[in-house]
């Protein structure tokens, strides 16, 4: 656990009689918090993923298996959320329809923290709030017995003061390279600077990469004896299948 964490037990916020829990305070029951009020989310996965699939694919598999009458099925893959936010967030997304999300996610090996966005042009409270939700949701899944791995999402340097909060040092972490970072040259310096800060603060022993790891920054980390395990994105796999036909 990084030294900057201030571990303080909190009462269950939002749990006043007669007041609706509109921000899922129950998810952080029993958690300790950092100085930025981010819940500390232990990595409960004991093994690295055999495969990683996006939430949209997990939902499709769940619907298919249930339609076939299979109530007790298991898929050897972790579920990730490296997707446009509207595909897993919003009124019908995992934060509000958490019970349905739990029913689906129980059928997989584990979960990588939802990648709620922290875009550069987002206001500070939104970026901090999305970091909070990343940790809170997966902390709750961990209490339900689901193996979890923390996703790390950073933005510009001002996010470094909180974007690594709630993640233990010397653990397995996950990042995504799909989308604009670090594929676009204009975004690459920001990505590489954040990755360097991630390593300095969290000292991970393994970094799971969803997307390509074909960048010099990952070769540098391997020289530091950090294990890099990359999984091709679902889109890249589909493209390769089409090319092979």
Kinemage of the C-alpha trace (Angstrom):
@kinemage 1
@onewidth
@group {chain A} dominant
@subgroup {mainchain}
@vectorlist {calphas} color= white
{ca unk a 1} P 0.000 0.000 0.000
{ca unk a 2} L 1.467 3.330 -0.999
{ca unk a 3} L 2.756 5.416 1.928
{ca unk a 4} L 0.602 8.414 0.986
{ca unk a 5} L -2.584 6.561 1.836
{ca unk a 6} L -4.408 7.689 4.920
{ca unk a 7} L -6.327 4.625 6.029
{ca unk a 8} L -9.359 5.676 7.985
{ca unk a 9} L -12.485 3.662 8.645
{ca unk a 10} L -15.708 5.319 7.582
{ca unk a 11} L -19.240 4.754 8.672
{ca unk a 12} L -21.607 3.775 5.895
{ca unk a 13} L -22.284 7.115 4.303
{ca unk a 14} L -25.727 7.826 2.955
{ca unk a 15} L -27.300 5.269 5.265
{ca unk a 16} L -29.540 7.629 7.211
{ca unk a 17} L -33.064 6.330 7.910
{ca unk a 18} L -35.556 7.468 5.318
{ca unk a 19} L -32.922 8.709 2.856
{ca unk a 20} L -32.484 6.783 -0.378
{ca unk a 21} L -28.968 5.587 -1.130
{ca unk a 22} L -28.589 7.348 -4.474
{ca unk a 23} L -24.828 6.891 -4.738
{ca unk a 24} L -24.355 3.278 -3.663
{ca unk a 25} L -22.855 3.902 -0.243
{ca unk a 26} L -23.402 0.213 0.548
{ca unk a 27} L -20.627 -0.676 -1.902
{ca unk a 28} L -17.943 0.700 0.409
{ca unk a 29} L -19.243 -0.769 3.657
{ca unk a 30} L -16.212 -1.908 5.640
{ca unk a 31} L -13.722 -0.137 3.357
{ca unk a 32} L -10.899 2.133 4.411
{ca unk a 33} L -10.219 5.314 2.518
{ca unk a 34} L -7.340 7.440 1.256
{ca unk a 35} L -6.851 11.107 2.061
{ca unk a 36} L -8.812 11.847 -1.130
{ca unk a 37} L -11.708 9.723 0.148
{ca unk a 38} L -11.098 6.974 -2.416
{ca unk a 39} L -11.916 3.475 -1.093
{ca unk a 40} L -8.957 1.121 -0.951
{ca unk a 41} L -9.672 -1.826 -3.235
{ca unk a 42} L -7.510 -4.902 -2.624
{ca unk a 43} L -6.564 -7.039 -5.613
{ca unk a 44} L -8.261 -10.358 -4.908
{ca unk a 45} L -7.227 -12.176 -8.101
{ca unk a 46} L -4.487 -14.682 -7.333
{ca unk a 47} L -3.709 -15.540 -10.967
{ca unk a 48} L -3.382 -13.531 -14.156
{ca unk a 49} L -6.279 -13.793 -16.637
{ca unk a 50} L -6.363 -16.556 -19.222
{ca unk a 51} L -8.356 -14.264 -21.474
{ca unk a 52} L -10.029 -10.851 -21.296
{ca unk a 53} L -13.328 -9.939 -22.910
{ca unk a 54} L -15.247 -6.650 -22.902
{ca unk a 55} L -18.472 -6.123 -20.971
{ca unk a 56} L -20.509 -6.070 -24.187
{ca unk a 57} L -19.286 -9.575 -25.039
{ca unk a 58} L -19.945 -10.791 -21.494
{ca unk a 59} L -23.542 -9.623 -21.765
{ca unk a 60} L -23.916 -11.365 -25.127
{ca unk a 61} L -22.571 -14.637 -23.721
{ca unk a 62} L -24.828 -14.393 -20.670
{ca unk a 63} L -27.897 -13.837 -22.839
{ca unk a 64} L -26.947 -16.725 -25.133
{ca unk a 65} L -26.331 -19.190 -22.315
{ca unk a 66} L -29.499 -18.265 -20.453
{ca unk a 67} L -31.530 -18.605 -23.667
{ca unk a 68} L -30.099 -22.123 -23.992
{ca unk a 69} L -31.330 -22.911 -20.489
{ca unk a 70} L -27.871 -22.909 -18.930
{ca unk a 71} L -28.088 -21.292 -15.519
{ca unk a 72} L -24.787 -22.639 -14.192
{ca unk a 73} L -22.105 -21.909 -16.756
{ca unk a 74} L -18.588 -20.547 -16.389
{ca unk a 75} L -16.348 -18.717 -18.841
{ca unk a 76} L -12.577 -18.695 -18.288
{ca unk a 77} L -12.038 -15.003 -18.910
{ca unk a 78} L -11.885 -11.730 -17.033
{ca unk a 79} L -14.354 -9.024 -17.981
{ca unk a 80} L -13.040 -5.543 -18.740
{ca unk a 81} L -14.667 -2.190 -19.495
{ca unk a 82} L -12.284 -0.629 -22.002
{ca unk a 83} L -15.227 0.700 -23.968
{ca unk a 84} L -16.991 3.974 -24.634
{ca unk a 85} L -18.630 4.873 -21.324
{ca unk a 86} L -22.178 4.825 -22.677
{ca unk a 87} L -21.820 1.071 -23.238
{ca unk a 88} L -21.584 0.364 -19.500
{ca unk a 89} L -22.495 3.588 -17.696
{ca unk a 90} L -25.675 5.660 -17.434
{ca unk a 91} L -29.206 4.884 -16.167
{ca unk a 92} L -29.093 1.277 -17.414
{ca unk a 93} L -25.400 0.738 -16.769
{ca unk a 94} L -23.518 -1.190 -14.114
{ca unk a 95} L -23.502 1.588 -11.491
{ca unk a 96} L -27.295 1.808 -11.360
{ca unk a 97} L -28.184 -1.741 -12.425
{ca unk a 98} L -25.530 -3.268 -10.186
{ca unk a 99} L -27.594 -6.333 -9.217
{ca unk a 100} L -27.973 -7.321 -12.861
{ca unk a 101} L -24.268 -6.678 -13.433
{ca unk a 102} L -23.399 -8.953 -10.515
{ca unk a 103} L -25.584 -11.745 -11.921
{ca unk a 104} L -23.662 -11.581 -15.188
{ca unk a 105} L -20.161 -11.170 -13.769
{ca unk a 106} L -20.471 -14.174 -11.432
{ca unk a 107} L -20.165 -16.417 -14.500
{ca unk a 108} L -16.608 -15.302 -15.343
{ca unk a 109} L -13.153 -15.780 -13.833
{ca unk a 110} L -12.967 -12.212 -12.588
{ca unk a 111} L -13.306 -8.525 -13.331
{ca unk a 112} L -10.994 -5.647 -14.183
{ca unk a 113} L -12.146 -2.349 -12.702
{ca unk a 114} L -14.633 -0.408 -14.858
{ca unk a 115} L -12.780 2.210 -16.884
{ca unk a 116} L -14.880 5.262 -16.042
{ca unk a 117} L -13.322 8.046 -18.096
{ca unk a 118} L -11.092 10.832 -16.770
{ca unk a 119} L -10.750 12.846 -19.971
{ca unk a 120} L -8.509 15.895 -19.958
{ca unk a 121} L -11.426 18.264 -20.526
{ca unk a 122} L -13.537 16.799 -17.709
{ca unk a 123} L -13.978 18.971 -14.640
{ca unk a 124} L -11.935 17.960 -11.587
{ca unk a 125} L -14.958 16.719 -9.546
{ca unk a 126} L -16.029 14.434 -12.399
{ca unk a 127} L -12.567 12.895 -12.772
{ca unk a 128} L -12.238 12.390 -9.028
{ca unk a 129} L -15.762 10.962 -8.856
{ca unk a 130} L -15.061 8.499 -11.634
{ca unk a 131} L -11.895 7.359 -9.859
{ca unk a 132} L -14.010 6.829 -6.739
{ca unk a 133} L -16.524 4.756 -8.706
{ca unk a 134} L -13.770 2.595 -10.212
{ca unk a 135} L -12.611 1.525 -6.776
{ca unk a 136} L -16.006 1.368 -5.067
{ca unk a 137} L -17.638 -0.891 -7.654
{ca unk a 138} L -14.832 -3.435 -7.681
{ca unk a 139} L -14.332 -3.274 -3.914
{ca unk a 140} L -17.992 -4.359 -3.689
{ca unk a 141} L -17.474 -7.157 -6.238
{ca unk a 142} L -14.527 -8.378 -4.186
{ca unk a 143} L -16.734 -8.638 -1.112
{ca unk a 144} L -19.027 -10.863 -3.196
{ca unk a 145} L -16.211 -13.314 -3.842
{ca unk a 146} L -15.372 -12.209 -7.379
{ca unk a 147} L -11.626 -12.028 -8.173
{ca unk a 148} L -10.748 -8.456 -9.136
{ca unk a 149} L -7.800 -6.578 -10.647
{ca unk a 150} L -7.529 -2.810 -10.448
{ca unk a 151} L -7.564 -0.825 -13.663
{ca unk a 152} L -5.416 2.311 -13.573
{ca unk a 153} L -6.580 5.358 -15.502
{ca unk a 154} L -4.747 8.663 -15.452
{ca unk a 155} L -5.068 11.929 -17.297
{ca unk a 156} L -2.851 14.978 -17.331
{ca unk a 157} L -0.367 15.410 -14.441
{ca unk a 158} L -2.862 17.025 -12.066
{ca unk a 159} L -4.667 13.673 -11.843
{ca unk a 160} L -1.569 12.004 -10.331
{ca unk a 161} L -2.587 13.274 -6.884
{ca unk a 162} L -5.553 10.878 -6.802
{ca unk a 163} L -5.675 8.556 -9.849
{ca unk a 164} L -3.475 5.894 -8.182
{ca unk a 165} L -5.384 6.057 -4.897
{ca unk a 166} L -6.926 2.911 -3.470
{ca unk a 167} L -4.547 0.487 -5.211
{ca unk a 168} L -2.018 -1.546 -3.251
{ca unk a 169} L 1.650 -1.517 -4.095
{ca unk a 170} L 3.386 -4.618 -5.496
{ca unk a 171} L 0.172 -5.984 -6.979
{ca unk a 172} L -1.204 -6.837 -10.411
{ca unk a 173} L -2.710 -3.844 -12.211
{ca unk a 174} L -4.349 -3.408 -15.604
{ca unk a 175} L -4.300 -0.643 -18.179
{ca unk a 176} L -5.864 -0.184 -21.613
{ca unk a 177} L -4.088 0.985 -24.762
{ca unk a 178} L -7.153 0.887 -27.015
{ca unk a 179} L -8.524 4.198 -28.218
{ca unk a 180} L -6.382 7.310 -28.454
{ca unk a 181} L -3.619 6.542 -25.926
{ca unk a 182} L -0.870 5.763 -26.784
{ca unk a 183} L -1.770 5.130 -30.429
{ca unk a 184} L -1.911 8.815 -31.351
{ca unk a 185} L 1.472 10.494 -31.321
{ca unk a 186} L -0.032 13.626 -29.788
{ca unk a 187} L -1.199 11.601 -26.757
{ca unk a 188} L 1.840 9.361 -26.362
{ca unk a 189} L 3.962 11.651 -24.142
{ca unk a 190} L 1.060 12.010 -21.698
{ca unk a 191} L 0.530 8.237 -21.680
{ca unk a 192} L 4.217 7.496 -21.125
{ca unk a 193} L 4.526 10.087 -18.352
{ca unk a 194} L 1.524 8.604 -16.543
{ca unk a 195} L 2.824 5.068 -16.956
{ca unk a 196} L 6.151 6.099 -15.477
{ca unk a 197} L 4.356 7.683 -12.513
{ca unk a 198} L 2.222 4.562 -12.073
{ca unk a 199} L 5.379 2.472 -11.719
{ca unk a 200} L 6.953 4.939 -9.309
{ca unk a 201} L 3.900 5.096 -7.034
{ca unk a 202} L 2.435 1.584 -7.213
{ca unk a 203} L 5.555 -0.518 -7.938
{ca unk a 204} L 3.497 -3.201 -9.705
{ca unk a 205} L 4.941 -6.659 -10.206
{ca unk a 206} L 2.670 -7.331 -13.212
{ca unk a 207} L 0.895 -5.004 -15.641
{ca unk a 208} L -1.937 -6.415 -17.708
{ca unk a 209} L -2.311 -4.541 -21.007
{ca unk a 210} L -5.586 -4.696 -22.907
{ca unk a 211} L -4.547 -3.731 -26.418
{ca unk a 212} L -1.123 -3.477 -28.006
{ca unk a 213} L 2.061 -3.408 -25.929
{ca unk a 214} L 4.168 -2.699 -29.020
{ca unk a 215} L 5.614 0.525 -27.632
{ca unk a 216} L 9.132 1.264 -26.330
{ca unk a 217} L 7.791 2.263 -22.904
{ca unk a 218} L 6.803 -1.336 -22.211
{ca unk a 219} L 10.210 -2.633 -23.256
{ca unk a 220} L 11.721 -0.275 -20.679
{ca unk a 221} L 9.481 -1.715 -17.970
{ca unk a 222} L 10.506 -5.249 -18.861
{ca unk a 223} L 14.095 -4.200 -18.269
{ca unk a 224} L 12.973 -3.286 -14.732
{ca unk a 225} L 11.736 -6.879 -14.251
{ca unk a 226} L 8.095 -5.845 -14.449
{ca unk a 227} L 6.008 -8.531 -16.099
{ca unk a 228} L 3.958 -7.187 -19.031
{ca unk a 229} L 1.105 -9.399 -20.226
{ca unk a 230} L -0.790 -8.097 -23.250
{ca unk a 231} L -4.157 -9.228 -24.582
{ca unk a 232} L -5.364 -8.243 -28.023
{ca unk a 233} L -8.543 -6.207 -27.921
{ca unk a 234} L -11.814 -7.831 -28.944
{ca unk a 235} L -11.897 -5.548 -31.997
{ca unk a 236} L -8.373 -6.564 -33.063
{ca unk a 237} L -9.239 -10.240 -32.718
{ca unk a 238} L -12.367 -9.807 -34.839
{ca unk a 239} L -10.333 -7.995 -37.503
{ca unk a 240} L -7.756 -10.799 -37.601
{ca unk a 241} L -10.536 -13.378 -38.004
{ca unk a 242} L -11.988 -11.458 -40.952
{ca unk a 243} L -8.564 -11.179 -42.561
{ca unk a 244} L -8.009 -14.909 -42.204
{ca unk a 245} L -11.223 -15.805 -44.036
